[in-house]
């Protein structure tokens, strides 16, 4: 494990805690992708992260997931365990659905792997697909399996890397409802990386904008769920985020 990635020492009260995180690629004088970035995610908080392509969203997520190293002068302290669901489900085609879910379990919890996988799949509405092969699943079903694999760990921190981007519009809305339901039941601290401003406003307690390697906007969202997209408050928040992202919407 990276010496500066602390899974046993989260911030105060179990907060996911990041301080002075700088990542650059190439020579030492290259422009940083992340520039002394600070971030806290409270226990049970749902945070969405927006930013232009190349702004460092995935670099941040990979660092939190332990896939990229933490620089020596940074502190990353996270509640354990950490689980990730990516844009692609990344299911192993030679393992049945329940065995793919069981891959999310730590070694010491695999004695009752099938029972725990069955419970996780029931939560995402796939009890009838336990023994199916990944190749037979629809896109939405495969993404639900990936969510079950992440949640079977009972994560303290759930990282979602554009998990709905490849889905059609109707399936995406259904997945939004499912994710909110699962989050309400399990209450992990959650970080959703997305390009979809409406998705961020619909789902998150707090929406962040990443630009220039830093968080340049931190916008709380205390509207009651489910959130209607045709309300003035939803539109106002969307417009503020689009403006900070450098996107202008013009009335027809």
Helices and strands as residue ranges (DSSP letters): E 5-6, G 12-14, E 16-23, E 34-41, E 46-50, H 57-64, E 75-77, E 82-85, H 97-102, G 107-112, H 113-123, G 127-129, G 134-136, H 139-151, E 157-161, H 169-186, E 189-193, H 197-203, E 206-211, E 214-220, H 232-244
